């Protein structure tokens, strides 16, 4: 299969590229498109055969549900039922944007999208290219990250090309993603709203709208064996480079001392910035603030593979605000290999 790479700076001007991607989706094909979080691998969410191609191309486990993307709030009732007022309150506060809500699904949602669950995850992205493609297609779009399953999510088109060239019809290059980690996921299908995956919309922000929001144990800890995942990214080793990642939980001085005393070969560090000048091992900077860390994390993990790193020691981020999202991703990238200093 030939993959067409299209550059879109302004979807209002680059209309032909938007139309090309939308046409592919209407015909049951796949298109990699930018969103504000990460690049997504899009298919018609109402077409089980098209959605099956996502799982085949990504080698994605079948029990890992997908998120359905919309471009108008009016689309919500056609995809979800028993929608509580809390959903509209969250939509008013955070849509369009990096928030996914899980709700009871309508019968039109294929089981392959929801991984057999009676719920559906729905998001209204804010990226102008994603919105334009969805609107032009006239379809709700199922779109997990546009990478091979388990590897770091792509935050630029170059990484999509590396993973998907020859496997999808179209890749749209819309520049770097502004957020850098996947959307926050909250379920409203239970009596108490529950955070299933942290993201750029923080727990604190959710609580400011809804009051009490529970935090699923799998956000910060490994999901127990034989437990069905109710949200993408909960269950498996995820977001991982080829290098072995070990998370170090300790203060700056302890981190620097530990890394500098290592005698292993091909060791790299993933540093925040304040400790970088003191390290005697090769390192990549991830950023001082949680927002910078979120934006840079996946690209840095991929760059470590580019550089041939075999083992990577990473600073443990904060577990509050956007830092919770960074921590959630990096513990999965490390397969929960955490060492206290």
N, C-alpha and C positions, 0 to 999 in steps of 0.2 A: 504494500500500500504506500502511495506517495502522500506525504504529509505536507500540507501547504502552511507556510508561516506568514502571517499577516500582521503588520504593524499598525496599531491604532493609537494615535495621540488624542484625537477628539472624535468620539463616536458620531457626533453631529456632522462632521466633515468627512470622516472615513466610512461613509454609509455602505459602500460595497463590501467591505470586510465584515461588517455586522450582518449584512444580508447573507453573505456566504456562510458564516457560522450558523445562522438561524436556519438556513436551508438544509445544512447537514443534519441538524437536530431534528427537523421535521421529517427527514427521510430515514430516521432511525440510526444515524451515525453518531460519532463522538467528536467533541470539540473541547480543547483545553482553553480556558478563559481566565482572565485575571479577576480577582475580587480584592476587597480591601484587606482580607485576612491572608489567604494564600491563593495560589492558582488552583482552579477546580477543573475536574474532568467531567464534562457535562454530557447528559443524555436526556431524552424525553422521559420524565419521571412516570408517565402514565403508560409507557410501552415496556412490558417486561423483557422483550427480546433486546431492546436497546440498552436497558439497564444491565442485562446479563453481560453485555460487552464490557461494561465498566469493570465488573468483577474479573472477567477473563484477562483483560489488558493489564490490570493492576495486580493480578493474582491475589485478590482480596478475599479473606475468609467470608463465607456466605452468611455467617451469623453476626456480621458487623454491619449494622443498619446505616443507611444513607440519609443525608439531609436534602430536603426538597427546597429549592430556591424559587422565590416569587418576585414580582416587580410591582405589585399593587396590593395594598391591604385587602382590597375587595376579593382577592383570590383565596383568602384564608378559609372562608366557610365552605368552599367547594372541595377542600382538601381535608379539613378537620371538622369534628362535630363536638357538641357539648363544650363550646368554647367559653371559658369563664371570663369574667370581667378583668381578672388579673392579666390575661393575655393582651387585652386591649390597652390596659394601663402600661404594660411593658412596651407594647408597640408604639404607644404615644411617646414614651421616653427614649427608646433606643432604636426604633426602625425608621428608615433603613439604617442598618448598621450590623456590627459583629455579634449579634445575639440570635441564638436558635431556641425555639420553644417546642417542647414535645407535648402533643395533644392527642386525644383519641382520634383515630383516622377514619376518613370516609372510605366507602367500599371501592372507590376508584383507585386507591393507592395499592399497587401490586404488593404481594407478600415479599417479593425479592427486595423491594425498597426498604421495607420495615423489618426485614430479617424475621418475618413470621410473627412479629409483635402486633398488638392491636392499637398501636400508637404510631404517629408519624412526627418526624422532626422537620420543622419549617423555619426558613430564614429569609429575610428581605435584605439582600446585600446593598451596600451604598455605593459600590464602585460603578462609575458611569458606564463602563464597557459591559460589565455583567448585566446591569439593568437593561441596557440597550438590546443585548442579545436575547434576553428573556422576553422582552416586549415584542421584538421583531418576530421571534419564533411563535409567539402566541401560546406558549406551553409553560407549565411548571417544570423546572429542571432539577434532576438529581445530579449532585456534583460533589463527590468527595475530593480530596486533594489530588492534584494531577501528577502523581508520582507512582512508582512501583511500591506496592504495599510494604510497610515497615520502614522504608527509608525516609530521610528528612523531607518534609513537605517543601515544594518549590515556591519560592517567593519572587522568582523572575522567570521569564520565558526560556532563558538558556537552559535552566535545569529541567524544564518540561521537555525541551528538545532532546536532552540527554536520555531521559527515561522513556519518552513516548514516540520519538521519530520513527515513522514506518508502521505505527500501531494505531494512529488516529488520523482522521481526515484533515483536521484544521487545528493549528495552535495560533492563538491571538496574543501578540506581544503588546501588552498595555503598560509596560514599565514595571518598576519594583512595587511590591505590595507595601502599603503604609503601616499595617498592623504587624504582620509577620507570624502570628500564631492563629490557629483556627478559632472559630467563634466560641463564645461562651454558650454552654448548653444547659438549659433549665427545664425540668419536667413540671408541667402543670396538670398531669394526669392523675396525681395522687391528692390526698387531702391537704398535704403541706407541700408548697413549692420546694423543689430540691435541686441543688446545683450538681450537675453530673460531670461537667467539664468546665474549668475556669478559662477565661479569655480576657479580652480587652475591656469588656463590660464586667466590672468586678463584683464580687460578693457584696461589698459595701454599697455599691450602686443599686444592686437588686434589692437589698434590704431597705434602701431609702424609698423605694416604690411600693414594695409588697409587705414590709415589716419583717416577719420571721421567714427566713429561708434556710432550710436544712442543707448540710453539705454531705454528699454521698461519701462513704468511706473510701471508694475507689478513686476519689480526686487526689488524695495524698498517699494512698497505700495500694498495694497490689490487690487486684480483684481476685477473690477466692476461686479455686478451680471449680469447674462445672457450674459456674454462675453465668447466666445469660446476660450479655452486655445490652443495656438499654440505650446506650449512646455511642457514637463513633469514638474510637480512641481510648476506650476504658479498659479493654481486656488484654490486648497483646503487647509484646515488646513492640515499640512504635517509635517513629521519628529517628531511627538509629543509623549512624554512619557505619561503614565497614569496620572502623576502628573500635576497639573496646573502650567504653566510657565508664569512668569511675567518678562518682560524685563525692566531694570532700566537704564535710559539714564542720566548719570551724571559722575562727576569726582570721583576719588577714595575715598576721604574723605566723600563725600555725600553718596556714596554707603555703606561704612562701617557703618556710623551713622544710615542710614535707616534700614539696616538689623539687627544691634545690638539692635535697639529699638522695633523690632517686638515682639508681644506677642502671636502670633499664635502658635499652636502645629504642630509638624511634618514639620517644615519649614527648608528648606535647601537653601544654596547659591551655585551658580555656579560662581566660582571666577577665575580671570586671574592668580593670584599668588602674585602680589605686595601687595594686601590687605589681604591675607589669614591669616597672623599672628595676625591681629587686629580684626578678626571676632569672636564673641562669640556664633555663631550658627554653626551647622554642615555644612560642605561644601565639594565640590569636585573641584579640580583644572582642568581647561580646557587648560591652557597654556598662557605664556606671549606673544608669537609672533602669528600673524595671521596664520602662517603655522601650529604651534602646536595646535591652537584652531580648525582649520579645521580637523586636524588628529584625535583629541580627542572628538569632539563635540558629535557625535552620540553615541559613547560608554558611555560617561558620562551621557547622557540623559537616556540610558538604565540602567546604574548603579543606578541612582536615584530611578527608580522603584524597583530595587532589594532591596534597603534600605528602601522602604516603604514611601518615601517622598510624602507628599500631596500637598505642595506648594513649588515652586522653584523660587527664585529671581536670575536673571542672569544679569551680567554686559553687557552693550551694547557695541559690538565691533566696530571697525572702519568701515567706509563704503568705504574704498579705498583698492586697491590691492586685496589680498586674503581675507582681512577683509570684503569686500563686499559680498563674498560668505558665510562667517560665519553669517553675519547679515541677509542675505536673508533666510538662513535656520532657524535661531533662531526666527525671527519674525513669521514665519509660525508655528514653534513649539509652540509658545505662542498664536497662533490665533490672532496675531497683538495686543496683550495686552502690550502696551508700556507706561511706566510712567516716566515723566520728573522729575528729582531731582533738 
